[in-house]
Amino acid sequence: MITVHSVQDDGVDLVVVLDAGRPDSQLQRWELTLPSVESDLAPMPLDDAALILRANLEEWWDTRDQFPDGMPGVVERRIA
């Protein structure tokens, strides 16, 4: 389960604050900093851009334990 609280894109970084976890457990709040995807997503319809961002977040959550130093290209910080 992933709930996004905010998305900020300054053209360099995309910073996403979200809660993630299993529905039957306490959710964890994370701040993820990814390379900006503004140039890739800006020309798309909003629904399409949201689906792509969502897929990237789900991939991060599903594979985060496979990378001892974190997923390449993503700076993650657990904030709660």
N, C-alpha and C positions, 0 to 999 in steps of 0.2 A: 504494500500500500504506500503510495507516495502522494503527499499533498504539498503543492508549491505555494509558498507564502509571498515571495517576491522574485522578480527577475529584473536585473538592471544590466544594460549593455551600453558601455561608453565607447564602443568602436574598437577597443583593444581587448577588454575582458568582458565576459558574461558572468555575472555573479547571481547565483540562484540560492535562495534560502528555502529549505524544504524540510518536511517531516517524512521519515521513511521507517518502515518496519512491517511486521506481520500484523494482521488485524487482531490476533489474539494476544498480542504483547504490547508493551509500552513503546510508543514511537520515539525515534531519535531525531533530534533537530540537527541539520547539517547546513553548512555554507559551502557551496562548490564554486570554484572559480575556473572557468573554461576559456579557451581562446574564443574571441568574439566570433559569433556566427551571423552577425548582422548582415554582412554582404551576401551570405547564402540564403538567409531567411527573409530579408526585407522585401524582395520582389514577390514573394509567395502570398497566397491568400492566408489570412490569419489562422484558419482552421488547420491548414496544411503545416504551417510553421509550428503550431502548437503540438501537432502529432509528432513531428520530427524531434522537437525538444523533449517531449515526453519519452520517446523511444531512447534517446540518448541518456536520460536520467534513469530509466529502467535498466538499461545496459550497465550503467555505473553501479547501481544497487546490486544487480545480480552477479556481477563479476568482481566486486571490490575486494573480496578476500583472495582472489587469484594473483594479486599484485602486492608483494611485500612492501613496496614503496608507494603504493597507491596507483590508481589507473593512470597510465601515461597521458600527459597533457591536461590532467585535472588536479587542481589543488583543492584538497578537502579538509574541512575543519569541523569537528563535531562541536556544536555549541550548546547542546542540552540532551 
